[in-house]
Amino acid sequence: MVQGFIITRTESQTLEHNFREILSLIEQIAVLKALLRDMRHGQHGPHAAGEPPGEPPGAPGHAELIDQETSNLVNYILKKLREDQVQMADYALKSAGASVIEAGTSESYRNDKAKLSWHGIGFLSHEMPPDAMLQPDVHPGKCWAFPGSQGHALVKLAMKIVPTAVTLEHIPEKVSPSGSVSSAPKEFSVHGILKECEGEEIFLGQFLYNNTGATIQTFELQHEVSESLLCVKLKILSNWGHTKYTCVYRFRVHGAPAAAQGGASAQAPPPPALTGLNP
């Protein structure tokens, strides 16, 4: 069992660059706000700093322009903050064509107390399908839950790849409605399927998701494969203490696509050097 490696050196450099860029943008916003405040108070004359005659800087048109520029910068900063920190292609992403093969997947957890009803007659259980874990929406409750602490899911990838790493994600304790993340996976393993999602399984690695670490944890696969795979099986072996169910918020698979010609597998590049940053 191997603990997750959270972030690569490249990712660390990217995050540091983004952080510095955000700080610079925040400073620019502060300058723009100060300029807008001065303009609104009429502290600059129409020809200040050698400006040509025309509309005074304090006129409504200038104020609206500054407001728009400020809004654009704020939106850009928010976009930077929302950018994916993993910085690797996800071949298990549903919108890219990946899917869950339910015949090879554990049953979903059914919560009778969460049934919707009409005139006292229950007609629909509120449960998320297994492919919920292949989507980027990780708001509380947007997870695939299965009964108990052990389960599995068979994922058909968006294309054949030589897998090199996987990423598991759970919500932080602070936003959990229960105030706990005991339903998060703990020990899990990953297996490749050679023949079109059926047949022999290839063990790719066993890992530990740290529930006190970063919410997004990337794990380098322990065993390499020489040919490309279309399907990967995720096996949850235990959780962090929840007795009724386990929730998988997002599961990603990374690697190198198969060669476009001849059906041959592309040579997978060596995985990036990962450094464990779990607290």
Residue pairs with C-beta under 8 A, 6 or more apart in sequence:
1 187
1 206
1 207
1 208
2 205
2 206
2 207
2 208
2 219
2 222
3 207
3 208
3 210
3 276
3 278
4 168
4 207
4 208
4 209
4 210
4 213
4 217
4 218
4 219
4 276
4 278
5 217
5 218
5 219
5 220
5 274
5 275
5 276
5 277
6 213
6 214
6 216
6 217
6 218
6 274
6 276
6 277
6 278
7 15
7 85
7 214
7 218
7 274
7 275
7 277
8 87
8 218
8 272
8 273
8 274
8 275
9 272
9 273
9 275
10 87
10 272
11 85
11 86
11 87
12 275
14 87
15 85
18 80
18 83
21 80
22 77
22 80
22 81
25 73
25 76
25 77
26 77
28 73
29 70
29 73
29 74
29 77
32 66
32 69
32 70
32 73
33 70
35 66
36 63
36 66
36 67
36 70
38 44
39 57
39 58
39 62
39 63
39 66
40 58
40 63
41 58
42 58
44 56
44 57
44 58
45 56
46 53
46 54
46 55
46 56
46 57
47 53
48 57
51 57
55 61
55 62
56 62
85 216
86 167
86 216
86 218
86 252
86 254
88 165
88 167
88 218
88 252
88 254
89 254
90 96
90 167
90 252
90 253
90 254
91 98
91 157
91 158
91 159
91 161
91 163
91 252
91 253
91 254
91 255
91 257
92 98
92 134
92 155
92 157
92 158
92 232
92 251
92 252
92 253
93 134
93 135
93 136
93 158
93 252
94 131
94 134
94 135
95 135
96 158
97 158
97 159
98 134
98 155
98 156
98 157
98 158
99 131
99 134
99 155
99 156
100 129
100 130
100 131
100 133
100 134
100 153
100 154
100 155
100 156
101 154
101 155
101 156
101 197
101 231
102 130
103 154
104 152
104 153
104 154
104 197
104 233
105 130
105 152
105 153
105 154
106 146
106 147
106 151
106 152
106 153
107 146
107 147
108 127
108 128
108 129
108 130
108 144
108 145
108 146
109 127
109 145
109 146
109 147
109 244
109 245
110 125
110 127
111 125
111 126
111 127
112 122
112 125
114 125
114 126
114 127
115 122
115 123
115 124
115 125
115 126
116 122
116 123
116 124
116 125
116 126
117 123
127 145
128 141
128 142
128 143
128 144
128 145
129 144
130 144
130 153
131 144
132 142
132 143
132 144
133 143
133 144
133 153
133 248
133 249
133 250
133 251
134 155
134 250
134 251
135 142
135 250
136 250
138 169
138 170
138 171
138 249
138 250
139 171
140 171
140 175
140 176
140 177
141 177
142 249
143 170
143 171
143 247
143 248
143 249
144 153
144 247
144 248
145 183
145 245
145 246
145 247
145 248
146 236
146 245
146 246
146 248
147 244
147 245
148 244
148 245
148 246
149 186
149 236
149 237
149 238
149 239
149 242
149 246
150 235
150 236
150 237
150 238
150 246
151 235
151 236
151 246
152 233
152 234
152 235
152 236
153 233
153 234
153 248
153 251
154 193
154 197
154 231
154 232
154 233
155 231
155 232
155 233
155 234
155 251
155 253
156 197
156 230
156 231
157 229
157 230
157 231
157 232
157 253
159 230
159 257
159 258
160 228
160 229
160 230
160 257
160 258
160 265
161 228
161 229
161 253
161 255
161 256
161 257
161 258
162 224
162 225
162 227
162 228
162 229
162 255
162 256
162 258
162 265
162 266
162 267
162 268
163 190
163 192
163 204
163 221
163 225
163 229
163 232
163 253
163 254
163 255
164 220
164 221
164 254
164 255
164 256
164 268
164 269
164 271
165 218
165 219
165 220
165 221
165 253
165 254
165 255
165 271
165 274
166 190
166 207
166 218
166 219
166 221
166 232
166 234
166 251
166 252
166 253
166 254
167 216
167 217
167 218
167 219
167 250
167 251
167 252
167 254
168 185
168 188
168 207
168 209
168 216
168 217
168 219
168 248
168 250
168 251
168 252
169 215
169 216
169 217
169 249
169 250
169 251
169 252
170 181
170 184
170 185
170 209
170 211
170 215
170 247
170 249
171 181
171 215
171 249
172 181
172 215
173 179
173 180
173 181
180 242
181 211
181 240
182 211
182 239
182 240
182 241
182 242
183 239
183 240
183 242
183 245
183 246
183 247
184 209
184 211
184 239
184 240
184 246
184 247
185 209
185 236
185 238
185 239
185 240
185 246
185 248
186 208
186 209
186 211
186 237
186 238
186 239
186 240
187 206
187 207
187 208
187 209
187 236
187 237
187 238
188 206
188 207
188 209
188 234
188 235
188 236
188 237
189 203
189 204
189 205
189 206
189 207
189 234
189 235
189 237
190 204
190 205
190 206
190 207
190 219
190 221
190 232
190 233
190 234
190 235
191 201
191 202
191 203
191 204
191 232
191 233
191 235
192 201
192 202
192 204
192 225
192 229
192 231
192 232
192 233
193 199
193 200
193 201
193 202
193 229
193 230
193 231
193 232
193 233
194 200
194 202
194 227
194 229
196 230
196 231
197 230
197 231
201 233
202 223
202 225
202 229
203 223
204 221
204 222
204 223
204 225
204 232
205 219
205 220
205 221
205 222
205 223
206 222
206 237
207 219
209 217
210 217
210 278
210 279
211 240
212 278
212 279
213 277
213 278
213 279
214 277
214 278
217 278
218 254
218 274
220 271
220 274
221 271
224 268
226 265
227 265
228 257
228 258
228 265
228 266
232 253
234 248
234 251
236 246
236 248
239 246
255 268
256 266
256 267
256 268
256 269
257 266
258 264
258 265
258 266
259 265
259 266
